[in-house]
Amino acid sequence: MEIQNLLVSGCSFTQDGIGGHPPTAHNTGGNSFIPDISYVANTPRSWASFIAKELAVKSFVNFAASGHGLCLINKTIQDAIKKFHYTPENTLVAFNITSLDRLDIVCDWNNADRCNYIPWSKDHFDYTYAKPQCDLWKQKFLNIDINDVEQASLDALDD
């Protein structure tokens, strides 16, 4: 297997910006951590970026977001695989496992409570996530048991 694509997600331990571009039908993607004639390579600041630089993959995409959990990790990886041209023959998927008690709430881009730490744009996904501990988050958290949050995280890890 020749690894051409590195797709990652996680929490703050993995976050380091989007890192590049996903592969499409007309483009092999991008990796901002390897030198290119059109830009100076970025300096890696997370384990995922160090791997992207070391493997010199054509496409490196990092959907990790500080303060978020396993539901975000699962959804971003699965949705990216469905939307972009990732194949098992040329793609390495990696993620960090974070606390089970993190509540992830999907919201739209116009929501005032959307999180500032989301690295992707509307070009990647038509959704984003609410800030941890914002009003939307607090409303949801008051109506859910912590055991349900942990079970959703376990389900995301198992999926």
Secondary structure as the mmCIF struct_conf table of DSSP 4:
data_model
#
loop_
_struct_conf.conf_type_id
_struct_conf.id
_struct_conf.beg_label_comp_id
_struct_conf.beg_label_asym_id
_struct_conf.beg_label_seq_id
_struct_conf.end_label_comp_id
_struct_conf.end_label_asym_id
_struct_conf.end_label_seq_id
STRN STRN1 ASN A 5 SER A 9
BEND BEND1 CYS A 11 CYS A 11
TURN_TY1_P TURN_TY1_P1 SER A 12 THR A 14
BEND BEND2 ASP A 16 ASP A 16
STRN STRN2 GLY A 20 HIS A 21
BEND BEND3 ALA A 25 HIS A 26
STRN STRN3 GLY A 30 ASN A 31
TURN_TY1_P TURN_TY1_P2 SER A 32 PHE A 33
BEND BEND4 ILE A 34 ILE A 34
STRN STRN4 ASP A 36 ASP A 36
TURN_TY1_P TURN_TY1_P3 ILE A 37 SER A 38
STRN STRN5 TYR A 39 TYR A 39
HELX_LH_PP_P HELX_LH_PP_P1 VAL A 40 PRO A 44
BEND BEND5 SER A 46 SER A 46
HELX_RH_AL_P HELX_RH_AL_P1 TRP A 47 LEU A 55
TURN_TY1_P TURN_TY1_P4 ALA A 56 ALA A 56
BEND BEND6 LYS A 58 LYS A 58
STRN STRN6 SER A 59 ASN A 62
TURN_TY1_P TURN_TY1_P5 SER A 66 GLY A 67
HELX_RH_AL_P HELX_RH_AL_P2 LEU A 70 LYS A 83
BEND BEND7 PHE A 84 PHE A 84
TURN_TY1_P TURN_TY1_P6 PRO A 88 ASN A 90
STRN STRN7 THR A 91 PHE A 95
TURN_TY1_P TURN_TY1_P7 LEU A 100 ASP A 101
HELX_LH_PP_P HELX_LH_PP_P2 ARG A 102 ASP A 104
STRN STRN8 VAL A 106 CYS A 107
TURN_TY1_P TURN_TY1_P8 TRP A 109 ASN A 110
TURN_TY1_P TURN_TY1_P9 ALA A 112 ASP A 113
STRN STRN9 ARG A 114 ARG A 114
TURN_TY1_P TURN_TY1_P10 ASN A 116 TYR A 117
TURN_TY1_P TURN_TY1_P11 LYS A 122 HIS A 124
BEND BEND8 ASP A 126 ASP A 126
STRN STRN10 THR A 128 TYR A 129
STRN STRN11 ALA A 130 ALA A 130
HELX_LH_PP_P HELX_LH_PP_P3 LYS A 131 LYS A 131
TURN_TY1_P TURN_TY1_P12 PRO A 132 GLN A 133
BEND BEND9 CYS A 134 CYS A 134
HELX_RH_AL_P HELX_RH_AL_P3 ASP A 135 LEU A 142
TURN_TY1_P TURN_TY1_P13 ASN A 143 ASN A 143
BEND BEND10 ILE A 144 ILE A 144
HELX_RH_AL_P HELX_RH_AL_P4 ILE A 146 ASP A 158
#
